[in-house]
Amino acid sequence: MSQSAASHLSPAFPRRAAWGTAGALRAWQAEALKLYLQSGRTDFLAVATPGAGKTTFALRVAAELLSAGEVTGVTVVAPTEHLKTQWADAAARVGIHLDPKFSNTTAVTSSDYDGVAVTYAQVASRPSVHESRTRAERTLVILDEIHHGGDNKSWGDGIRQAFEPAVRRLSLTGTPFRSDTNPIPFVGYEYGDDGILRSSSDYTYGYSEALRDGVVRPVLFMAYGGAMRWRTRAGDEVAARLGEPMTKDLVAQAWRTALDPKGEWIPSVLAAADKRLTEVRRGVPDAGAMVIATNQTQARAYARILTELTGEKPTVVLSDDNGASQKIEDYSASTSRWLVAVRMVSEGVDVPRLCVGVYATSTSTPLFFAQAVGRFVRARGRGETASVFLPSVPVILAHAGTLEEQRDHALDRPEAAEDEAPLWSEEEGMLAAANRADSASDDLLGSFEALESDAHFDHVLYDKQQFGLHAEVGSEDEQDYLGLPGLLEPDQVHALLSERQTKQSKKTGRTRKDDDAPIAAHRALASQRKELNKLVAAYATKTGAPHANIHMDLRRACGGPELAQATSEQVTERIERIRRWFVGRR
């Protein structure tokens, strides 16, 4: 929308005549609208999974209330500057005109507008300005992603002051939970049977329902582990495998090593994601992909890797400013392949053609993860499939495995509430600081140097189930999964993954039943691994080197995969090699 309201709004844009003509609603939107109008409540909380169409629902509510004369003005509160413009554009399409350029300083807007679009930060900085506007007319306030109202005390206090006088308040969110216990303004809380006080929504439309209705795409989570090596602030070199059991400190440092652009993990995963994008574009020609990075430095480095990989310079969005908003709009309207962003595109921004994602950030809260995945699930037609590439980190895999579960915001969570385990995991507690600033990982772990990393395809996670055995990057097994068609219904996705799993199991001689059966070859290989591990332990005692470092050195010397995937011949070679090391003959 231009700076001049008069030049933008003309007799060709009749406002009030268009109210209530927003077009057909999806079934859930119509049901929620009926419930809203019947309730007559001042406050109403609608929870709908990212990509389901909360904006369309809210604008129909606004159109109905304006047409009935119950309200005479609308205020939309959004998390970011870009989303203000996005709301104004969407509202204009249904005859409601919002001013996204409203300023706290001038505090005026043209009478051509039906209301304004502002940010939570803008309201919190001058709540009295918005309180005066709210009192001046019968106002409907739409609070988009209302969970941001609890981001800090000043925001919550400001929003309460500004919008307490409103005639109606419609709160929207795709993620009604937070990783803290700050209350969310204008949201009701009720005690559950377990005595925990949780947020209570007036209407809920979850991911599983949206998937059933074809409103969102099914999501395949492609998990990648690999060998990591880094140097601590004390000067010690540490080696570990991402995806294998380890302490929370090692998880954090291995994760950070994987995300380092100088290693091999990120380039390998980006290459795999780009191959997946190529396959998807066979059925969805304009399909796009996005990398979500931890900070601006890494985002730029990932962009350079993608340029070398594809020969096409990706769009890079680093901050929430006017230039960044235009970049997102240009990318959304184009057919280019890649978008690289830090935080701005993780929530609310509508780029429906995004089908492939790489979660290359250390941010671990379930709220951020759900919003990030929400950028890839909006369906434009039946059968479109989304793919999100992840590091094999326990807390992230837990979020992926519980994506369809509905969570509420708990205010008085006990220390070890069993039903909140995925939300309050040990790893997340350690990494909570990583969600407050781009440089949080530096503050958390101190001096740190990533030395070496590689990537290893672990499995595909879909509908809580894991499919696929471990495979080397670039192997035929990995290509089986990267080559999944881009147009599939949810049941077809499950059937095809099951078929690939069966095919791969036959290829390796492994099935779930076989794993439990007393097969002699398995026993022999297990005995060999046990012998090798004993030798590694003895060598570690002799040299003081960590076990993981010795295993990595053996792999360099002998070749082959990690021990869990090594053949009997490969394990035998490593046993002989470490025995020679004991007598000093390398």
C-alpha positions, 0 to 999 in steps of 0.5 A, a space after each residue: 500500500 502506498 504512502 498516500 491513502 488518497 491515491 490508493 483508495 478511490 471510488 473504484 474501491 467501495 468499502 462498505 458495499 463490499 463488507 461481507 463478500 469475502 467469498 466461500 469459507 472452508 468448513 472449519 472457518 464457517 463452523 468457527 464463524 457460526 460459533 463466534 457470532 452465536 457466542 457474542 463474547 467480548 473475547 474469543 480465542 481461535 486456535 488453528 494450525 499454521 497454514 489453515 487460514 486464520 486470516 480469512 476467518 478473522 476478516 470474515 468476522 470483521 466484515 460481519 461485525 462491520 456490516 451489522 454495525 456492531 463495530 465501526 473500526 478494526 485494529 489488527 495487531 501483528 508480530 512483525 512489520 511485514 505482517 502488517 502489510 500482509 494483513 492490509 493487503 488481505 483485508 483490502 481484497 474483501 473490502 476492508 481497508 487498513 492503514 499499515 503505515 499508522 505511526 505512534 508519532 502522528 497518531 492519525 490516519 485517513 478517514 478512507 481507512 476502516 482501521 489500522 494494522 500495528 505491531 505488538 512492539 508498536 503498541 507496547 511503546 505508546 499504549 496510550 495512543 492506541 487506547 485513545 483510538 480504541 475508545 474513540 469508536 466501537 473497535 474490533 481488535 484482531 490479535 494475530 499470534 496472540 502468544 506474543 502478548 506474553 513476550 515480556 511484562 511491558 508488552 502484556 501491560 501495554 496491550 491490556 491498557 490499549 485494548 481493554 476498552 475494545 467492544 470485541 477482541 478476536 485472538 488468533 494463534 497457531 501455537 497457543 503454548 509458550 516456553 515460559 509461564 508469562 500470562 497471555 493477555 485476553 486469553 482465558 485459563 482453566 484448571 485441568 484434572 491434573 491441577 495445572 492451569 492451561 489456556 482455554 480456546 473457544 475454537 480449535 482446528 489442529 494439524 491432524 484435522 487440517 491434514 484430513 481435510 486437505 487444508 495442509 500438506 503432509 510433512 516428511 521430516 528427513 533426519 541427518 546425523 553424522 560424525 562431529 569433531 570440535 575443540 572446547 574452550 579448554 583446548 580439548 578436542 572432542 568427537 561424537 556422532 550427532 544422533 547417538 545418545 550423549 549428554 546434553 552438553 555434547 548434544 549442544 556442541 555437536 549440533 553447533 558443529 553440524 551447523 558450522 558452514 565450514 564443515 561438511 554437514 551443512 553442504 551435504 544436507 543442502 545438496 540433499 534438500 536441493 535434490 529433493 526440491 528438483 524432484 518436487 518441482 517435477 510436479 510443482 514447477 514453482 516449488 521453493 525451498 527455505 533455509 532457516 539459519 541461526 544468525 546473519 553470519 551463517 545465513 550469508 555463508 549458507 547462501 554462498 554454498 547454495 549459489 555454488 551448488 545451484 548456480 543461482 543466487 538465493 534470496 537472503 532475508 536478514 532483518 525485519 525492515 522494509 527492504 526485507 519485506 519487499 524481498 519476501 514479496 518478490 520471492 513469493 511471486 517468483 519461481 526461484 529456488 531458494 530463500 535463506 532467512 534468520 527469524 523473520 520468515 519463521 512465523 506468519 509470513 505467507 509464501 505458499 510455494 515453499 515445499 522444502 525446508 532446512 531447519 539449520 538453527 539452534 533454536 529449540 522451542 516447540 513454538 518456534 519449531 511449529 511456526 517454522 514448519 508452518 511455513 511449508 504446510 500451506 496447501 494450494 492443491 491436493 496431494 502436495 507434500 512438504 519436506 523438512 530436513 533436520 539435524 538428528 537432535 533429540 529435542 527437535 525430533 521430539 517436536 517433529 514427532 508430536 507436530 499434530 498434538 494440540 498443546 495449551 499454555 500452562 501457567 503453573 507447570 510443575 517441575 516434572 509434569 509428565 504430559 509436558 515432557 516434549 515441551 520441557 525437555 532437558 535439551 530445551 532447558 539447556 538451549 533456552 538462551 539460544 532463542 533470545 539472541 542470534 549470538 546466544 550459542 556463543 554466550 552459552 558455550 563460550 569459546 568454541 571451534 568447530 573442526 570437522 563434520 560429515 552428514 549421514 542420512 538417519 531416517 524419515 519421520 512421518 506421522 510419528 513413525 520412522 522409516 528408513 535405515 542409516 545410509 551414507 549421503 549420496 547412497 542409493 538408499 538416500 536417493 530412494 527417499 529424496 526421489 519421493 514424488 511431490 504430489 501424494 495424498 497422506 495415505 499414499 505417502 505412508 504406503 510409499 514410505 512403507 514400501 521403501 522401508 520393506 525394499 531397503 530391509 530386504 536389501 540389507 537383510 534386516 527387518 523388524 522381525 529379523 532384528 528380534 530373531 536369533 540369527 547367527 550372523 547378527 550374533 557373530 557381528 555383535 561379538 566382533 563389535 564387542 571385541 573392537 569396543 574392548 580394544 578401543 577402551 583399552 587403547 583409550 586407557 593407554 593413550 588418554 584419547 576419547 573413545 569417539 576419537 579413536 573410532 573416527 581415526 579407525 574409520 579414516 584409516 580403514 574406510 567404511 561407515 560408522 561401527 553400527 553400519 560396518 560389515 563383518 569384514 570392515 570390523 575385522 580390518 579395524 580390529 587388526 589395525 588397532 592391534 597394530 597400533 598397540 605395538 606401535 606399527 601404524 
